[in-house]
Amino acid sequence: MGYKSLKSASTNGFQPLALRRRFLSAACFVVFAPAWAQESLYQRRPASADGIGKFYMGREISHVMGWQGASWLEREEREREERTDLLLPILALQPGMVVADVGAGSGYFARRIAAAVGTGGIVYAVDVQPEMVRMLEAQAQRPGLGHLKPVLGSTIDVKLAPASLDLALMVDVYHELEFPYEVLASIVRALKPGGRVAFVEYRAEDPNVPIKALHKMSEAQVRREAARHALEWERTANGLPWQHVILFRKK
Ligand SMILES: C[S@@+](CC[C@H](N)C(=O)[O-])C[C@H]1O[C@@H](n2cnc3c(N)ncnc32)[C@H](O)[C@@H]1O
């Protein structure tokens, strides 16, 4: 609200000195407000072993999994442990869909989504680590994977065109976003009206899931954070051994 009223003041024509001063301080506010506003979303406290010491809505953000962990993402037993074969049917992929795999890593899911949407569809495989993007580029060269498009995102923006996506998927990613509010806002912008976003996170509610606490998220926490955006909860699928799939639709 404050931002709007200051902006409209700047559209006045001739202004007396006092008004000009107000205009100048308004201009400073416009320049500096984003950084200031951004900081107020987050808190800094001493970091735990797996976290970065930055907190969002009561949880500590975890370290990003480095590109050196790509072989863990591609491990042979992953399908058996996580039943990754059951995840794709939950997403209801259709030929021709445009999907973003945000935090695509080594491309484990991007390749499988590319097969499901077919060459009439597109899979944007977004990551912030240039090493991961190079791995994705190598995969996009493989026969039949020309519609897998690697994208180097930034820590605050997935860098995808507005209203271009049917679905955005984040598997084991959201809890480690350094700027979760900003990245989710950029995803929502990139969704078509009615487009969906799927959070796949290790279940914090289940002590038997053998993953470090900061790399898990509860359904309630994901829903609280998503509620800050133009998203409505669609459903939560609990049929996977370790993860829940929490699906939202753009309002
Ligand atoms: C644990 S890996 C998961 C990879 C993949 N989703 C999978 O399940 O095989 C998390 C990935 O998210 C990426 N990541 C972290 N922050 C990101 C951001 N702001 N935008 C895009 N990717 C990000 C990391 O670089 C890493 O490759």
The ligand as an ORCA input file, in Angstrom:
! r2SCAN-3c Opt
* xyz 0 1
  C      18.772    -32.681     -3.424
  S      18.934    -32.103     -5.049
  C      17.523    -32.853     -5.843
  C      17.693    -33.026     -7.343
  C      16.506    -33.622     -8.082
  N      15.295    -32.888     -7.849
  C      16.312    -35.073     -7.732
  O      15.462    -35.378     -6.883
  O      16.997    -35.920     -8.301
  C      18.473    -30.394     -4.933
  C      18.824    -29.568     -6.159
  O      18.197    -28.281     -6.037
  C      19.073    -27.322     -6.593
  N      18.714    -25.976     -6.108
  C      18.956    -25.416     -4.909
  N      18.503    -24.141     -4.879
  C      17.942    -23.906     -6.098
  C      17.293    -22.775     -6.699
  N      17.133    -21.620     -6.044
  N      16.854    -22.892     -7.971
  C      17.028    -24.042     -8.663
  N      17.636    -25.133     -8.156
  C      18.086    -25.073     -6.889
  C      20.434    -27.793     -6.159
  O      21.459    -27.202     -6.938
  C      20.307    -29.301     -6.332
  O      20.710    -29.705     -7.611
*
